[in-house]
């Protein structure tokens, strides 16, 4: 599993825990729905400010999302 797949899984799991759908997340981040879908498929394309806001909203540590600190291969 590559780093982007791990990031994507981390985000999707957090969305599931918080019971947030993609449209709600797009609205929260002030992104169009197609842009949100693209960024979820390619999480490395989130800007730092967007990633920070995403992490705060979903209760994910930004450091963990960026470095995958707790990821074991």
C-alpha positions in Angstrom: 0.0 0.0 0.0 1.5 3.3 -1.0 1.5 6.5 1.0 -1.4 8.1 -0.8 -3.5 5.0 -0.3 -2.8 5.1 3.4 -3.6 8.8 3.6 -6.9 8.2 1.7 -7.8 5.4 4.1 -7.0 7.6 7.1 -9.3 10.4 5.8 -12.1 8.0 4.8 -12.0 6.2 8.2 -12.1 9.6 10.0 -15.1 10.7 7.9 -16.9 7.5 8.7 -16.2 7.9 12.5 -17.5 11.5 12.4 -20.4 10.5 10.1 -19.4 13.2 7.5 -20.0 12.7 3.8 -18.0 14.0 0.9 -20.4 16.8 0.1 -20.4 18.1 3.7 -16.6 17.9 3.8 -16.4 19.8 0.5 -18.7 22.5 1.9 -16.6 22.7 5.1 -13.4 23.1 3.1 -15.0 25.5 0.7 -14.2 23.3 -2.3 -16.4 22.2 -5.1 -17.6 18.6 -5.0 -15.5 17.5 -8.0 -12.4 19.1 -6.5 -13.1 17.4 -3.2 -13.4 14.0 -5.0 -10.1 14.7 -6.8 -8.3 15.6 -3.6 -9.6 12.6 -1.8 -8.2 10.4 -4.5 -4.9 12.4 -4.5 -4.5 13.6 -0.9 -1.0 14.9 -1.6 -2.7 17.7 -3.5 -4.3 19.2 -0.4 -2.7 22.6 0.4 -1.3 22.9 3.9 -4.1 25.1 5.0 -6.7 22.7 3.6 -5.0 19.8 5.2 -4.8 21.5 8.6 -8.5 22.4 8.4 -9.4 18.9 7.3 -7.5 17.4 10.2 -9.0 19.7 12.7 -12.5 18.9 11.5 -11.9 15.1 11.4 -9.8 14.9 14.6 -6.7 13.7 12.8 -3.2 14.8 13.7 -1.8 16.8 10.8 1.7 15.4 11.6 0.3 11.9 11.3 -1.4 12.6 8.0 1.8 14.1 6.5 4.4 11.7 7.9 2.2 8.6 8.4 3.9 8.3 11.8 1.8 5.4 12.9 1.8 3.6 9.6 3.5 0.2 9.7 4.4 -1.4 6.3 
